[in-house]
C-alpha cells in the first residue's frame, strides 16, 4: 500500500466562485478522488490546517506527497518547508503540480 498525501493551498476554491463550482471540496480532494484505488491510501492536507496539515506524524505516514501550489507560496511556513524537505531527503517522494515550481519546496 502506497501512502499518498495530497497538499493544496485551498485558496482559489474559497475566493473564486467559478473555482468553487468546479472543485466544491477543493482541488486536493478532486486529485485524491482521482487517484484513489486499492493500491493507494490517500489523505489530504491544506494550508489553513495546523502546521499546514503537514505534521511530523502525517509526513512520517506519507510515501508520496503531491503538492499543489499557485498563489499562496509565501504563506507556507519555512519550518514546514524544511520538514517536508527533510522527509524528501529521507526518501519520501514529491510530485509538484501546477505552478508549484514557484513554491518554497521546489526552491529548497
DSSP file (Angstrom, degrees, kcal/mol; ACC not computed):
  #  RESIDUE AA STRUCTURE BP1 BP2  ACC     N-H-->O    O-->H-N    N-H-->O    O-->H-N    TCO  KAPPA ALPHA  PHI   PSI    X-CA   Y-CA   Z-CA
    1    1 A X              0   0    0      0, 0.0     2,-0.6     0, 0.0    39,-0.2   0.000 360.0 360.0 360.0 124.7    0.0    0.0    0.0
    2    2 A X  E     -a   40   0A   0     37,-3.0    39,-2.7    61,-0.0     2,-0.7  -0.829 360.0-142.4 -94.1 125.1    1.4    3.4   -1.0
    3    3 A X  E     -a   41   0A   0     -2,-0.6    60,-3.1    37,-0.2    61,-2.0  -0.796  23.5-175.2 -93.2 115.6    0.5    6.2    1.4
    4    4 A X  E     -ab  42  64A   0     37,-2.7    39,-2.6    -2,-0.7     2,-0.5  -0.909  13.6-165.1-115.5 135.0   -0.1    9.4   -0.5
    5    5 A X  E     -ab  43  65A   0     59,-2.3    61,-3.0    -2,-0.4     2,-0.6  -0.987   8.7-154.9-116.8 129.6   -0.9   12.8    0.9
    6    6 A X  E     -ab  44  66A   0     37,-2.6    39,-2.1    -2,-0.5     2,-0.4  -0.916  13.5-164.5-103.9 117.3   -2.3   15.5   -1.5
    7    7 A X  E     +ab  45  67A   0     59,-3.6    61,-2.3    -2,-0.6     2,-0.3  -0.839  11.6 172.2-106.0 140.3   -1.5   19.0   -0.3
    8    8 A X  E     -ab  46  68A   0     37,-1.8    39,-1.4    -2,-0.4    61,-0.1  -0.997  40.1-133.2-144.6 144.0   -3.2   22.1   -1.6
    9    9 A X        -     0   0    0     59,-0.9    39,-0.4    -2,-0.3    38,-0.2   0.882  33.7-154.7 -60.0 -38.4   -3.3   25.8   -0.6
   10   10 A X        +     0   0    0     37,-0.1     4,-0.1    58,-0.1    -1,-0.1   0.881  57.3 116.2  61.0  42.1   -7.1   25.6   -0.8
   11   11 A X    >>  +     0   0    0      2,-0.1     4,-1.5     3,-0.1     3,-0.7   0.815  64.0  52.3-103.4 -47.5   -7.2   29.4   -1.5
   12   12 A X  H 3> S+     0   0    0      1,-0.2     4,-2.4     2,-0.2     8,-0.3   0.895 106.1  56.2 -58.3 -41.0   -8.7   29.6   -5.0
   13   13 A X  H 34 S+     0   0    0      1,-0.2    -1,-0.2     2,-0.2    -2,-0.1   0.780 112.1  42.6 -64.7 -26.7  -11.7   27.4   -4.1
   14   14 A X  H <4 S+     0   0    0     -3,-0.7    -1,-0.2     1,-0.1    -2,-0.2   0.708 120.7  39.8 -89.8 -22.8  -12.6   29.8   -1.2
   15   15 A X  H  < S+     0   0    0     -4,-1.5     2,-0.5    -3,-0.2    -2,-0.2   0.695 109.1  55.2-102.4 -21.5  -12.0   33.0   -3.1
   16   16 A X    >X  -     0   0    0     -4,-2.4     4,-2.4    -5,-0.2     3,-0.8  -0.943  60.4-156.6-125.3 114.7  -13.4   32.4   -6.6
   17   17 A X  H 3> S+     0   0    0     -2,-0.5     4,-2.2     1,-0.3     5,-0.2   0.854  95.5  56.5 -56.2 -38.8  -17.0   31.2   -7.1
   18   18 A X  H 3> S+     0   0    0      1,-0.2     4,-1.1     2,-0.2    -1,-0.3   0.848 109.7  45.5 -65.6 -32.0  -16.2   29.7  -10.5
   19   19 A X  H <> S+     0   0    0     -3,-0.8     4,-3.1    -7,-0.3    -2,-0.2   0.881 109.3  55.6 -75.0 -39.3  -13.5   27.5   -9.0
   20   20 A X  H  < S+     0   0    0     -4,-2.4    -2,-0.2    -8,-0.3    -1,-0.2   0.881 104.7  54.2 -59.3 -38.4  -15.7   26.5   -6.1
   21   21 A X  H  < S+     0   0    0     -4,-2.2     3,-0.4    -5,-0.2    -1,-0.2   0.887 115.1  38.8 -63.6 -38.9  -18.3   25.3   -8.6
   22   22 A X  H  < S+     0   0    0     -4,-1.1     2,-0.3     1,-0.2    -2,-0.2   0.881 131.8  26.5 -78.7 -39.0  -15.7   23.1  -10.3
   23   23 A X    ><  +     0   0    0     -4,-3.1     3,-1.9     1,-0.1    -1,-0.2  -0.609  66.6 164.7-124.0  69.2  -14.0   21.9   -7.1
   24   24 A X  T 3  S+     0   0    0     -3,-0.4    -1,-0.1    -2,-0.3    -3,-0.1   0.783  85.5  37.6 -61.0 -26.7  -16.6   22.2   -4.3
   25   25 A X  T 3  S-     0   0    0      1,-0.3     4,-0.4    -3,-0.1    -1,-0.3   0.240 127.4 -92.4-105.8  11.2  -14.4   20.1   -2.0
   26   26 A X    <>  -     0   0    0     -3,-1.9     4,-1.8    -6,-0.2    -1,-0.3   0.095  32.4 -88.2  94.7 152.1  -11.1   21.6   -3.1
   27   27 A X  H  > S+     0   0    0      1,-0.2     4,-2.6     2,-0.2     5,-0.2   0.863 124.9  61.1 -61.8 -36.5   -8.6   20.6   -5.8
   28   28 A X  H  > S+     0   0    0      1,-0.2     4,-2.6     2,-0.2    -1,-0.2   0.899 105.3  46.2 -59.4 -41.1   -6.9   18.4   -3.3
   29   29 A X  H  > S+     0   0    0     -4,-0.4     4,-3.0    -3,-0.2    -1,-0.2   0.879 110.3  53.2 -71.5 -36.1  -10.0   16.3   -2.8
   30   30 A X  H  X S+     0   0    0     -4,-1.8     4,-2.0     2,-0.2    -2,-0.2   0.915 112.5  45.0 -62.4 -42.1  -10.5   16.0   -6.6
   31   31 A X  H  X S+     0   0    0     -4,-2.6     4,-1.6     2,-0.2    -2,-0.2   0.938 113.5  49.8 -65.8 -46.4   -6.9   14.8   -7.0
   32   32 A X  H  X S+     0   0    0     -4,-2.6     4,-1.2     1,-0.2     3,-0.3   0.922 112.7  46.8 -58.5 -45.3   -7.3   12.4   -4.1
   33   33 A X  H  < S+     0   0    0     -4,-3.0    -1,-0.2     1,-0.2    -2,-0.2   0.873 109.8  55.5 -64.0 -36.1  -10.5   11.0   -5.5
   34   34 A X  H  < S+     0   0    0     -4,-2.0    -1,-0.2     1,-0.2    -2,-0.2   0.773 115.3  35.6 -69.6 -27.1   -8.9   10.7   -9.0
   35   35 A X  H  < S+     0   0    0     -4,-1.6    -1,-0.2    -3,-0.3    -2,-0.2   0.526  86.3 123.5-103.4  -7.2   -6.1    8.6   -7.8
   36   36 A X     <  +     0   0    0     -4,-1.2     2,-0.3    -5,-0.2     5,-0.1  -0.319  30.8 129.5 -61.2 129.4   -7.9    6.5   -5.1
   37   37 A X  S >  S-     0   0    0      3,-0.5     3,-1.3    -2,-0.1     5,-0.1  -0.936  73.5 -77.5-162.8-178.1   -7.7    2.8   -5.7
   38   38 A X  T 3  S+     0   0    0     -2,-0.3    -2,-0.1     1,-0.3     3,-0.0   0.629 125.0  56.0 -67.9 -12.0   -6.8   -0.4   -3.8
   39   39 A X  T 3  S+     0   0    0    -38,-0.1   -37,-3.0     1,-0.1     2,-0.4   0.631 102.1  63.0 -92.4 -15.2   -3.0    0.4   -4.1
   40   40 A X  E <   -a    2   0A   0     -3,-1.3     2,-0.6   -39,-0.2    -3,-0.5  -0.921  57.8-159.1-118.5 135.5   -3.1    3.9   -2.5
   41   41 A X  E     -a    3   0A   0    -39,-2.7   -37,-2.7    -2,-0.4     2,-0.4  -0.963  32.1-161.7-102.0 111.8   -4.1    5.0    0.9
   42   42 A X  E     +a    4   0A   0     -2,-0.6     2,-0.3   -39,-0.2   -37,-0.2  -0.841  18.6 170.2-111.3 131.4   -4.8    8.7    0.2
   43   43 A X  E     -a    5   0A   0    -39,-2.6   -37,-2.6    -2,-0.4     2,-0.3  -0.851  18.7-142.0-125.3 164.3   -5.0   11.6    2.7
   44   44 A X  E     -a    6   0A   0     -2,-0.3     2,-0.3   -39,-0.2   -37,-0.2  -0.896  13.5-176.3-126.5 159.6   -5.3   15.4    2.1
   45   45 A X  E     -a    7   0A   0    -39,-2.1   -37,-1.8    -2,-0.3     2,-0.3  -0.984   7.0-161.4-150.9 149.2   -3.8   18.4    3.8
   46   46 A X  E >   -a    8   0A   0     -2,-0.3     3,-1.6   -39,-0.2   -37,-0.2  -0.920  32.6-109.2-136.2 161.4   -4.3   22.1    3.3
   47   47 A X  T 3  S+     0   0    0    -39,-1.4     5,-0.4    -2,-0.3     6,-0.1   0.818 112.7  56.7 -54.6 -38.3   -2.6   25.4    4.1
   48   48 A X  T 3  S+     0   0    0    -39,-0.4    -1,-0.3     4,-0.1     2,-0.1   0.520  86.7  95.5 -82.1  -3.6   -5.2   26.5    6.7
   49   49 A X  S X  S-     0   0    0     -3,-1.6     3,-2.3     1,-0.1     5,-0.2  -0.458  96.9 -78.4 -78.0 157.8   -4.8   23.4    8.9
   50   50 A X  G >  S+     0   0    0      1,-0.3     3,-2.0     2,-0.2     5,-0.2  -0.354 123.5   5.4 -54.3 133.7   -2.5   23.5   11.9
   51   51 A X  G >  S-     0   0    0      1,-0.3     3,-2.3     2,-0.2    -1,-0.3   0.780 128.8 -75.6  56.7  29.2    1.1   23.1   10.6
   52   52 A X  G <  S-     0   0    0     -3,-2.3    -1,-0.3    -5,-0.4    -2,-0.2   0.713  79.6 -71.6  57.1  23.5   -0.5   23.3    7.1
   53   53 A X  G <  S+     0   0    0     -3,-2.0     2,-0.4    -8,-0.2    -1,-0.3   0.494 117.2 109.9  74.6   1.7   -1.7   19.7    7.7
   54   54 A X    <   +     0   0    0     -3,-2.3    -1,-0.1    -5,-0.2    -3,-0.1  -0.459  43.0 161.9-110.2  58.8    1.9   18.5    7.3
   55   55 A X     >  -     0   0    0     -2,-0.4     4,-2.8    -5,-0.2     5,-0.3  -0.230  55.9-105.4 -68.1 164.9    2.7   17.5   10.8
   56   56 A X  H  > S+     0   0    0      1,-0.2     4,-2.6     2,-0.2     5,-0.2   0.912 123.8  53.0 -58.0 -41.0    5.6   15.2   11.5
   57   57 A X  H  > S+     0   0    0      2,-0.2     4,-0.9     1,-0.2    -1,-0.2   0.931 110.3  46.0 -61.4 -46.2    3.1   12.4   12.1
   58   58 A X  H >4 S+     0   0    0      1,-0.2     3,-0.7     2,-0.2    -2,-0.2   0.937 114.7  47.1 -62.9 -46.7    1.4   13.0    8.7
   59   59 A X  H >< S+     0   0    0     -4,-2.8     3,-1.6     1,-0.3    -1,-0.2   0.873 108.5  54.7 -65.6 -36.1    4.7   13.2    6.8
   60   60 A X  H 3< S+     0   0    0     -4,-2.6    -1,-0.3     1,-0.3    -2,-0.2   0.726 108.6  50.5 -67.8 -19.5    6.0   10.1    8.5
   61   61 A X  T << S+     0   0    0     -4,-0.9     2,-0.5    -3,-0.7    -1,-0.3   0.096  97.1  91.8-101.4  20.6    2.9    8.3    7.3
   62   62 A X    <   +     0   0    0     -3,-1.6   -58,-0.2     1,-0.1     3,-0.2  -0.968  41.5 175.4-121.9 126.4    3.4    9.6    3.7
   63   63 A X  S    S+     0   0    0    -60,-3.1    30,-3.2    -2,-0.5     2,-0.4   0.788  82.5  22.3 -90.0 -36.3    5.3    7.7    1.0
   64   64 A X  E     -bc   4  93A   0    -61,-2.0   -59,-2.3    28,-0.2     2,-0.5  -0.994  68.0-158.3-136.6 127.7    4.5   10.3   -1.7
   65   65 A X  E     -bc   5  94A   0     28,-2.8    30,-2.8    -2,-0.4     2,-0.6  -0.923   5.3-158.3-105.2 124.0    3.5   13.9   -1.2
   66   66 A X  E     -bc   6  95A   0    -61,-3.0   -59,-3.6    -2,-0.5     2,-0.5  -0.914  13.6-158.7-100.8 124.3    1.6   15.6   -4.1
   67   67 A X  E     -bc   7  96A   0     28,-3.3    30,-3.3    -2,-0.6     2,-0.6  -0.912  11.2-172.4-113.7 119.0    2.0   19.4   -3.8
   68   68 A X  E     +bc   8  97A   0    -61,-2.3   -59,-0.9    -2,-0.5     2,-0.3  -0.949  18.9 162.4-108.5 119.2   -0.5   21.8   -5.5
   69   69 A X  E     + c   0  98A   0     28,-0.9    30,-0.9    -2,-0.6    32,-0.1  -0.981  14.2 137.1-136.5 150.6    0.6   25.4   -5.3
   70   70 A X  S    S+     0   0    0     -2,-0.3     3,-0.1    28,-0.1    -1,-0.1   0.324  79.2   4.5-150.5 -63.9   -0.4   28.6   -7.1
   71   71 A X  S    S+     0   0    0      1,-0.1     3,-0.2     2,-0.1    -2,-0.0   0.479 116.8  62.0-116.4  -4.7   -0.9   31.8   -5.2
   72   72 A X    >>  +     0   0    0      1,-0.2     3,-1.7     2,-0.1     4,-0.5   0.112  56.7 120.8-112.9  22.9    0.0   31.1   -1.6
   73   73 A X  G >4 S+     0   0    0      1,-0.3     3,-1.2     2,-0.2    31,-0.3   0.887  78.0  51.7 -54.4 -41.3    3.6   30.1   -1.9
   74   74 A X  G 34 S+     0   0    0      1,-0.2    -1,-0.3    -3,-0.2    -2,-0.1   0.638 100.5  64.4 -72.5 -13.3    4.7   32.9    0.5
   75   75 A X  G <4 S+     0   0    0     -3,-1.7     2,-0.5     2,-0.1    -1,-0.2   0.569  77.1 102.0 -86.0 -10.1    2.1   31.8    3.1
   76   76 A X  S << S-     0   0    0     -3,-1.2     2,-0.1    -4,-0.5     5,-0.0  -0.642  80.7-117.6 -80.6 124.6    3.8   28.4    3.7
   77   77 A X    >>  -     0   0    0     -2,-0.5     4,-2.0     1,-0.1     3,-0.6  -0.358  12.5-133.3 -64.0 134.3    5.8   28.5    6.9
   78   78 A X  H 3> S+     0   0    0      1,-0.2     4,-2.4     2,-0.2     5,-0.2   0.834 105.5  58.2 -58.5 -34.8    9.6   28.0    6.4
   79   79 A X  H 3> S+     0   0    0      2,-0.2     4,-1.8     1,-0.2    -1,-0.2   0.868 106.6  48.2 -65.3 -35.4    9.7   25.4    9.2
   80   80 A X  H <> S+     0   0    0     -3,-0.6     4,-2.6     2,-0.2    -2,-0.2   0.900 109.6  52.6 -70.9 -40.3    7.1   23.3    7.4
   81   81 A X  H  X S+     0   0    0     -4,-2.0     4,-2.9     1,-0.2    -2,-0.2   0.923 109.9  48.9 -59.1 -44.0    9.0   23.5    4.1
   82   82 A X  H  X S+     0   0    0     -4,-2.4     4,-2.5     2,-0.2    -1,-0.2   0.888 109.5  52.5 -63.7 -38.7   12.2   22.4    6.0
   83   83 A X  H  X S+     0   0    0     -4,-1.8     4,-1.9     2,-0.2    -2,-0.2   0.927 112.3  44.7 -62.3 -45.5   10.2   19.5    7.5
   84   84 A X  H  X S+     0   0    0     -4,-2.6     4,-2.3     2,-0.2    -2,-0.2   0.928 112.0  52.9 -63.8 -45.0    9.0   18.4    4.0
   85   85 A X  H  X S+     0   0    0     -4,-2.9     4,-2.3     1,-0.2    -2,-0.2   0.910 107.9  51.1 -57.0 -44.3   12.5   18.8    2.6
   86   86 A X  H  X S+     0   0    0     -4,-2.5     4,-1.4     1,-0.2    -1,-0.2   0.904 108.8  50.7 -62.5 -41.7   13.9   16.6    5.3
   87   87 A X  H  <>S+     0   0    0     -4,-1.9     5,-2.6     2,-0.2     4,-0.4   0.877 108.4  52.7 -64.7 -36.3   11.4   13.9    4.5
   88   88 A X  H ><5S+     0   0    0     -4,-2.3     3,-1.5     1,-0.2    -2,-0.2   0.926 107.8  51.1 -63.2 -43.2   12.2   14.1    0.8
   89   89 A X  H 3<5S+     0   0    0     -4,-2.3    -1,-0.2     1,-0.3    -2,-0.2   0.805 107.2  55.1 -62.5 -28.0   15.9   13.6    1.7
   90   90 A X  T 3<5S-     0   0    0     -4,-1.4    -1,-0.3    -5,-0.2    -2,-0.2   0.523 134.3 -86.5 -83.2  -6.3   14.9   10.6    3.8
   91   91 A X  T < 5S+     0   0    0     -3,-1.5    -3,-0.2    -4,-0.4     2,-0.2   0.376  77.6 142.3 121.9  -5.9   13.1    9.0    0.7
   92   92 A X      < -     0   0    0     -5,-2.6    -1,-0.3    -6,-0.1   -28,-0.2  -0.480  50.9-121.8 -67.4 135.7    9.6   10.4    0.6
   93   93 A X  E     -c   64   0A   0    -30,-3.2   -28,-2.8    -2,-0.2     2,-0.4  -0.455  24.1-159.0 -75.1 151.9    8.5   11.0   -3.0
   94   94 A X  E     -c   65   0A   0    -30,-0.2     2,-0.5    -2,-0.1   -28,-0.2  -0.984  10.8-175.1-136.6 123.2    7.4   14.5   -4.0
   95   95 A X  E     -c   66   0A   0    -30,-2.8   -28,-3.3    -2,-0.4     2,-0.5  -0.978  12.4-159.6-117.3 117.7    5.3   15.4   -7.0
   96   96 A X  E     -c   67   0A   0     -2,-0.5     2,-0.2   -30,-0.2   -28,-0.2  -0.871  12.7-165.8-103.8 125.0    4.8   19.1   -7.6
   97   97 A X  E >   -c   68   0A   0    -30,-3.3     3,-1.8    -2,-0.5   -28,-0.9  -0.632  44.0  -9.6-109.1 164.1    1.9   20.2   -9.7
   98   98 A X  E >  S-c   69   0A   0      1,-0.3     3,-0.5    -2,-0.2   -28,-0.1  -0.181 129.2 -14.3  55.0-130.7    0.7   23.4  -11.5
   99   99 A X  G >  S+     0   0    0    -30,-0.9     3,-2.0     1,-0.2    -1,-0.3   0.068  97.6 120.9 -92.3  28.6    2.7   26.4  -10.7
  100  100 A X  G X   +     0   0    0     -3,-1.8     3,-2.1     1,-0.3     6,-0.4   0.615  51.6  84.6 -63.9 -12.2    4.3   24.7   -7.7
  101  101 A X  G <  S+     0   0    0     -3,-0.5    -1,-0.3     1,-0.3    -2,-0.1   0.688  89.5  53.0 -64.8 -14.5    7.7   25.2   -9.4
  102  102 A X  G <  S+     0   0    0     -3,-2.0    -1,-0.3   -33,-0.1    -2,-0.2   0.438  89.3 111.4 -93.6  -1.0    7.5   28.7   -7.7
  103  103 A X  S <> S-     0   0    0     -3,-2.1     4,-1.2     1,-0.1     3,-0.3  -0.279  80.2-117.2 -72.8 158.4    6.8   27.0   -4.3
  104  104 A X  H  > S+     0   0    0    -31,-0.3     4,-0.8     1,-0.2     3,-0.3   0.871 114.4  57.5 -61.3 -37.5    9.4   27.2   -1.5
  105  105 A X  H  4 S+     0   0    0      1,-0.2     3,-0.4     2,-0.2    -1,-0.2   0.854 105.4  50.5 -66.1 -32.1    9.7   23.4   -1.5
  106  106 A X  H  4 S+     0   0    0     -6,-0.4    -1,-0.2    -3,-0.3    -2,-0.2   0.775 113.0  46.8 -72.7 -25.1   10.7   23.5   -5.2
  107  107 A X  H  <        0   0    0     -4,-1.2    -1,-0.2    -3,-0.3    -2,-0.2   0.511 360.0 360.0 -93.8  -5.5   13.3   26.1   -4.4
  108  108 A X     <        0   0    0     -4,-0.8    -1,-0.2    -3,-0.4    -2,-0.1   0.494 360.0 360.0 -88.2 360.0   14.8   24.3   -1.4
